[in-house]
Amino acid sequence: MDDDRWFSRYDDKTAFWSLLKVNLTRPISMSIFEPICVFMNVYIALVYGCLYLCFVSYPIVFALRGWSPGMIGLSYMGIGIGSMLTIASEPLIRKMINAHKPDPETGKPPPESMISIVCIAAVSVPVGEMIFAWTCTPEIHWIAPIIAGIPFGAGNCAVFIYASSYLVHSYGIYAASALAGNAVLRSAMGGTLPLAGPKMYATLGPHWSATVLSLIEFAMVPIPVVFYYYGHKIRAKSVLIRQMAEDREKLESKRRKAEERSDRLRAREMEAMGEKKEMEV
């Protein structure tokens, strides 16, 4: 229909191949030219790769204690407990997010409110990794490295959830493209970094292998901190986000005009009905 008061996605007459090209190239373009995507993708990919490296490092260090493969599987309980703590803390975390000053345009907490949680998690991850690094050898009780997995797992879970939420809230209708680029880099890091695990632990030993990872994670802490304090300025300079805001304003303007036109039509109909009744009387 030609009634512009209503819209369906089937009204979009974009050709299939043009649509496919846009959807394949936009995630790549955002991962290269959007500062938020570039740095958050690198940070999330690094954290993701270190998590997957645990699937290599835990069997190595707990095998030194003479544990069987079945017992080694139980050593991941610390990471699992930490992840569950983050999930169970969602009501408290949500209060922390909602405590931020609302965005004047949306009336909701700004995207940077999500990063406030990532800043805490960014410290929790390397702290857990460092504790694991210096408690993982047999001379220290086995419970210590497992407990170290709790802050590590809690931080990892929080980074994945709330850093991804930051991308979603920052890019709105382009959130799928932002997350697609993030998933590619994250999966690539998760698939390749563990391959270096056995050689790294054989060369540096359990203590310094995990310490190096922890120091790298500490070095990446400024990324979420910078976005927490200056993310609103970075978003304001983003060409894609400005374009998205302009498109939203155009859509809102079109919707308001359609509503005003509909109101005028209803008013005219009411007047016509009133005149008709007067003539009948």
Summary of the structure (lengths in Angstrom):
residues: 281
radius of gyration: 26.3
end to end distance: 38.5
largest distance: 103.0
contacts: 858
relative contact order: 0.15
helix: 83%
strand: 0%
